[in-house]
């Protein structure tokens, strides 16, 4: 799959942020955890805990100039399961790897699943809908794709992961995925470090909360 086909297949992407975070995002762009820690000048032990370890709870950062920002928890990560799933990285390596990326869902179904997760379903969130063509045009060189939900390890047998999980377009295993997961070729899209001009590619900013649909 080339970039044009990717854009045609996934014309919209979604990013779930903390409620009320749009003003900061509009001003500074979408920031990875590492980029946000840089902006808020977080160093020392606190930075290590937030960037290199599992975050059991969300953490509110405060800065005299930039105001407040919420760093989301990593409750879907289980340390023992993660250690078993990693093949060429330590858990610290993996957390730092994730924290250097800005993530997007490629399907609204995945977004709704995250909205409905136990830790998030009772509260409202700011959701950004992104024009994929714009993101690819501006960040193709920093963009990677993942075939798994990289931030969750709760299944009894979590998907293996490591240095090869996030791939550039040219390195992504399109043929293998077509044979094994043709209904969901890609699970996550990520951009390295930050997306500074995200306001130019947002097609919708809305407040959303999980809605339980009656299957009957």
C-alpha positions as CSV (number, residue, x, y, z in Angstrom):
1,X,0.0,0.0,0.0
2,X,1.4,3.4,-0.9
3,X,0.6,6.7,0.8
4,X,-2.2,7.6,-1.6
5,X,-3.9,4.3,-1.0
6,X,-3.5,4.7,2.7
7,X,-5.1,8.1,2.7
8,X,-8.0,6.8,0.6
9,X,-8.5,3.8,2.9
10,X,-8.3,5.9,6.1
11,X,-9.4,9.4,5.2
12,X,-9.9,10.4,8.8
13,X,-8.0,9.7,12.0
14,X,-9.0,10.3,15.7
15,X,-7.1,11.5,18.7
16,X,-8.7,11.4,22.2
17,X,-7.4,14.0,24.6
18,X,-8.4,15.3,28.1
19,X,-11.5,17.4,28.3
20,X,-10.6,21.1,27.9
21,X,-7.2,20.5,26.4
22,X,-8.0,22.0,23.0
23,X,-6.7,25.6,23.8
24,X,-3.3,24.2,24.7
25,X,-3.3,21.9,21.7
26,X,-4.3,24.7,19.4
27,X,-1.5,26.9,20.7
28,X,1.3,24.3,20.9
29,X,0.1,21.4,18.7
30,X,-0.4,17.8,19.7
31,X,2.5,16.8,22.0
32,X,3.8,13.4,22.9
33,X,4.3,12.8,26.6
34,X,8.0,13.6,26.2
35,X,7.3,16.8,24.3
36,X,4.8,17.9,27.0
37,X,7.4,17.2,29.7
38,X,9.9,19.3,27.8
39,X,7.4,22.2,27.4
40,X,6.5,22.1,31.1
41,X,10.1,21.8,32.1
42,X,9.6,18.6,34.1
43,X,12.9,17.0,35.1
44,X,14.4,14.7,37.7
45,X,12.6,11.9,39.5
46,X,9.1,13.1,38.5
47,X,10.1,13.0,34.8
48,X,11.6,9.5,35.2
49,X,8.3,8.2,36.8
50,X,6.2,9.8,34.1
51,X,8.3,8.9,31.0
52,X,10.1,5.7,31.9
53,X,7.7,3.8,34.1
54,X,4.1,2.7,34.0
55,X,1.7,5.4,35.1
56,X,-1.0,3.9,37.3
57,X,-3.0,7.1,37.4
58,X,-3.3,10.2,35.2
59,X,-1.1,13.1,36.4
60,X,-2.0,16.8,36.2
61,X,1.0,19.0,35.3
62,X,1.0,22.7,36.1
63,X,3.3,25.4,34.7
64,X,3.3,29.2,35.6
65,X,3.2,30.1,31.9
66,X,1.5,27.3,30.1
67,X,-1.2,26.4,32.7
68,X,-2.3,22.8,33.2
69,X,-2.0,19.6,31.2
70,X,-3.1,16.1,31.9
71,X,-0.9,13.1,31.2
72,X,-3.1,10.1,30.8
73,X,-2.6,6.9,32.9
74,X,-1.4,3.6,31.4
75,X,-3.9,1.3,33.3
76,X,-4.3,-1.0,30.3
77,X,-0.6,-2.0,30.7
78,X,0.3,-4.9,32.9
79,X,4.0,-5.1,33.9
80,X,4.3,-8.9,33.9
81,X,2.4,-9.3,30.6
82,X,4.5,-6.5,29.1
83,X,7.8,-8.3,30.1
84,X,6.6,-11.5,28.5
85,X,5.5,-9.7,25.3
86,X,8.7,-7.8,24.7
87,X,11.4,-9.6,22.6
88,X,14.2,-7.0,22.3
89,X,13.4,-4.2,24.7
90,X,13.0,-3.7,28.4
91,X,9.8,-2.3,29.9
92,X,11.6,1.0,30.4
93,X,12.6,1.1,26.7
94,X,8.9,0.4,25.8
95,X,7.5,3.1,27.9
96,X,10.0,5.6,26.6
97,X,9.2,4.5,23.1
98,X,5.5,5.1,23.5
99,X,6.0,8.4,25.3
100,X,7.9,9.8,22.3
101,X,4.9,9.4,20.0
102,X,1.6,11.1,19.3
103,X,-1.1,8.5,18.6
104,X,-4.1,8.3,16.4
105,X,-6.8,5.7,15.9
106,X,-7.5,4.7,12.3
107,X,-11.1,3.6,13.0
108,X,-13.9,5.2,15.0
109,X,-14.6,1.7,16.4
110,X,-11.2,1.8,18.1
111,X,-11.9,5.3,19.4
112,X,-15.2,4.2,20.9
113,X,-13.6,1.2,22.5
114,X,-11.1,3.6,24.2
115,X,-14.0,5.9,25.2
116,X,-15.7,2.9,26.8
117,X,-12.6,1.7,28.8
118,X,-13.3,1.4,32.5
119,X,-11.1,4.3,33.5
120,X,-12.6,6.7,30.9
121,X,-16.2,5.7,30.2
122,X,-17.8,7.9,33.0
123,X,-16.1,11.2,31.9
124,X,-16.2,13.4,28.8
125,X,-13.2,13.8,26.5
126,X,-12.0,16.2,23.8
127,X,-11.8,14.3,20.5
128,X,-10.0,15.5,17.4
129,X,-10.9,14.3,14.0
130,X,-7.9,14.7,11.7
131,X,-7.6,14.9,7.9
132,X,-5.2,12.0,7.1
133,X,-4.0,13.6,3.8
134,X,-2.8,16.7,5.6
135,X,-1.1,14.6,8.3
136,X,0.7,12.4,5.8
137,X,1.7,15.4,3.6
138,X,3.3,17.2,6.5
139,X,4.6,14.3,8.6
140,X,5.3,11.4,6.3
141,X,8.9,11.2,7.4
142,X,8.0,11.0,11.1
143,X,4.9,8.8,10.7
144,X,4.9,5.2,11.8
145,X,2.2,2.4,11.8
146,X,1.5,-0.3,14.4
147,X,-0.5,-3.5,13.9
148,X,-1.4,-3.7,17.6
149,X,-2.8,-1.6,20.4
150,X,0.7,-0.7,21.7
151,X,-0.6,0.7,25.0
152,X,-2.5,-2.4,26.2
153,X,-1.3,-5.8,27.5
154,X,-4.3,-7.1,29.3
155,X,-5.1,-10.2,27.2
156,X,-3.7,-13.4,28.7
157,X,-1.4,-13.6,25.6
158,X,-0.7,-10.0,24.6
159,X,0.7,-9.5,21.1
160,X,4.5,-9.6,20.9
161,X,6.1,-6.2,20.6
162,X,9.5,-4.6,20.3
163,X,11.6,-2.4,18.1
164,X,9.9,-3.6,15.0
165,X,6.3,-2.8,16.1
166,X,6.3,0.7,14.7
167,X,7.2,0.8,11.0
168,X,7.5,3.4,8.4
169,X,5.3,3.1,5.3
170,X,7.9,1.4,3.2
171,X,8.7,-1.1,6.0
172,X,5.2,-2.0,7.1
173,X,4.3,-5.7,6.6
174,X,1.3,-5.0,4.2
175,X,1.4,-8.4,2.6
176,X,1.5,-10.3,5.9
177,X,-1.4,-8.3,7.3
178,X,-3.5,-8.8,4.2
179,X,-3.2,-12.6,4.7
180,X,-3.8,-12.6,8.5
181,X,-5.7,-9.4,9.4
182,X,-7.3,-8.2,6.2
183,X,-10.2,-6.4,8.1
184,X,-7.8,-4.3,10.1
185,X,-4.5,-3.8,8.3
186,X,-3.3,-1.1,10.7
187,X,-4.4,-0.4,14.3
188,X,-2.4,2.7,15.3
189,X,-0.8,5.6,13.5
190,X,1.8,7.6,15.4
191,X,3.9,10.7,14.7
192,X,7.3,11.2,16.4
193,X,7.4,13.7,19.2
194,X,4.8,16.2,18.2
195,X,2.4,17.6,15.5
196,X,2.9,21.3,15.9
197,X,0.5,22.5,13.2
198,X,-2.4,20.1,14.1
199,X,-4.9,22.9,14.1
200,X,-4.5,23.2,10.3
201,X,-5.6,19.5,9.8
202,X,-8.4,19.2,12.3
203,X,-11.8,18.7,10.7
204,X,-13.7,18.5,14.0
205,X,-13.1,19.2,17.7
206,X,-15.9,17.8,19.8
207,X,-16.7,16.6,23.3
208,X,-17.5,13.0,23.5
209,X,-18.5,10.5,26.2
210,X,-19.0,6.7,25.9
211,X,-22.5,5.9,24.8
212,X,-23.8,2.4,25.7
213,X,-25.7,1.1,22.7
214,X,-28.5,-1.4,23.3
215,X,-27.6,-4.4,21.2
216,X,-31.3,-5.5,21.4
